């Protein structure tokens, strides 16, 4: 049952972010890029690699939401919220703090936070959720 929430909270945002980065790379590839050290191809490679690594880290850290299968965690809303959001939230906070408003970091971080928050709210309001036996 929690796999559905993981899919909507981590995997779909990862796909969305990767598509956004591919579109950004297409735009970058069509621009005139002038630099002695960096080429447009190198920048595109770095962007795709960084976005893929970021998506992997968020997906890995978001797996802690499966702790909500434990009755002790599910029954306590604070533990449930921590299991759902703490690890990816700390990682996202560190990225946003170090990024100082960089559009690349914001664009690669906020979709995960929005999706995780929305899925957590939906999860807590879902009265049909039953813990596995």
N, C-alpha and C positions, 0 to 999 in steps of 0.2 A: 504493500500500500504506500509506503514512503518512497518507493521508487518513482512514482508519479510526481511527487513533490521535488525529488532530486532532479528529475528530467526538466521540469519547468523552472526550477531555481538555479540550476547550474549548467546543464547541457545545452538547453535552448539559448540562454544568453551567450554561451561560448560560441555557438554557431553564428549568432547575430553579430557578435564582436568580430569574429573572423571575416564574415562577409563585409562588414564595414571597413575593415583594414584592407581587404582586397580591392574594394572600390577606391579607397584612398590611394592605394599603390597604383591603380590604373590612372588616376588623376596625376599623381607624381610622375609617372612614366611619360605622360604627354606634355609635361612642362619642360622648359629649358632649365636645366640644372647646371650651374657653373660653380665648380670647385676644383682645386688642384688635387685634393686628397680623396674626396668622396665622390663617387659616381651615383647616378640615379639607380642603377642596378644594385649597388651595394646597399643603399638606403632601403630599397624595397626588400631585400633579403633580411636586413636587420629588423625592419618593421614586422614582417611576417613571423620571424623567429621569436621576437619579443612578445607579440600577441599570442602566439601558440604556447609559449612557455607560461605566460600569464593565465591563459585559459586552463592549462593543465594544473597550475597551482590552485586556482580557484575551485576547479572541480574536485581536486584532492581534499582541500580544506573544507569544502561543503559537504563532504561525505560524513562529517560528524553529525549531521541531522538524523542519521540512522540510530543514534543513541536514544531517540524518542520512542524506539520500540521497547525500551526498558520501562516498566511501570513506575519506578521511582523517579525517573526523569520526566515521563509524560505527565504524571500527576502533579508535579510542581511546575507552575508556569515559568518561574525564573530559571530553573534548570533546563527546561525545554527551550527557552529563548537562548540561553547560553550554548546549549548543544547545537542549536540551529545557526546562530549568527556569530558566536565569539571568534572562532578561528578565521573565517573569511573576513569578518569585520575588522579584526586587528591588522590583518594583512592589507586590507583596503585602506584603513586609516594610515598605516605607515606609508603606503604609496602616495596617498593624497597629501600627506604632510610633507614628504620629500619632493613631491612634484610641483608644489607651489602654483597650482592652477594651470599646469600644462595640459593642453587640450587632448593630447594623445593619452595621457594617464587618466584623465577624467573620462574620456570616451571608452577606455578599456577597463574601467573600474565600476562606474555607476550602474551599468546594466545588471551586473551581478548583485549589487546591493539592493537595487529596486526589486529584482526578481526574488531574491531571498526574503526580503521583508514582506512582499506580497504573498508568497507561498506560505510563510509562517503565519500570517494573519488568517489566511484561508484554512490552514491546517488546524489552528486553534478554534476556529468557528465551526469546523466540520464535526457535527454531532454523530455522524455515522462511522467515525474512525474507531476501529477496535484493535486492541493490542494482539499480536500473535500469541498463540497458546504455547 
